[in-house]
Amino acid sequence: MSRAAERLRTVIHHLDGATATIVSFRSVERSECSRTYSFDTGTLTPEQRLFYEENGFLLIKNLVSETDIDRFRYTFHFYVMNELRKTFIDIEPPLIQYCLGILKYVECFTGPNIMAMHTMLINKPPDAGDKTSRHPMHQDLHYFPFRPTDRIVCAWTAMERVTRQNGCLVVLPGTHKGALQEHDYPDWEGGVNKMYHGVRDYDPDHPRLHVEMEKGDTVFFHPLLIHGSGMNQTQGFRKAISCHYASGDCYYIDVRGTTQENIENEVKELAQKKYGMNEVAFKDTWAFRGRLVQGERTSL
Ligand SMILES: O=C(O)CCC(=O)C(=O)O
């Protein structure tokens, strides 16, 4: 057996051993020695699991069909047109269909009980020359008042060919093994987007990868993975659809006094301004959006 194959076998054996020792998800996060980022459900190959364990992301080619993507795209277009005319249209059903369609993969990261916490159709505009179409390097966990970290995953699907030219995702492989870092608005000339916080300090020499994708390709990534996206230098809107999932066994935490306090305050301010909600808690803004999509929920 080659050294690489032997190493793969050892790591997978270790991962599955660790998975078998899981008593509850809470105990996994508290016990560093049994930390694992994926489950053996039979969907991912050992190589794919190992890749995710080591890099914090995994690209699955051609996961969402062209027909489905075109349907999401059409609904989005219809939604925007109706928004302009101030007519209400429910965009939820197609987005939920997206969330439901990829659960076989999602459960490899969350386990069998799955909540869809946040679904987005990301319509990245052509850059107007001020570089505001960039998304600063960040960790998604900054926005989440729930844990454990390793049972949260983002799925991000390209709705068209996504390249460096139109602002593909950029990831720093392996950074999911680090801690949640301080985030704030980047010191960029030109301008920044509301709530687009970035990691204050990260190693500028850390290897970075531009994740170029074809329509329907989907990348799954860990909430501590440092990632962002570049400028859209084309004339078109670059479209992607994404969903953040969490295990139904995740639980809310109080982020007061942590690095997440700044985003909590900003979200509360927005809820006050936009909806006149004075007493809304950060976790309520998530509880309101989260939906059970498979299995059971215990506390989210
Ligand atoms: O779609 C993009 O440009 C970036 C998305 C992203 O980083 C996120 O949603 O966390």
The ligand as a Gaussian input file, in Angstrom:
#p B3LYP/6-31G(d) Opt

LIG

0 1
 O      -21.352000      35.046000      -2.856000
 C      -20.401000      35.709000      -2.467000
 O      -19.864000      36.531000      -3.182000
 C      -19.851000      35.534000      -1.076000
 C      -20.770000      34.812000      -0.193000
 C      -20.234000      34.599000       1.167000
 O      -19.077000      34.711000       1.417000
 C      -21.149000      34.215000       2.230000
 O      -22.361000      34.201000       2.007000
 O      -20.679000      33.956000       3.354000

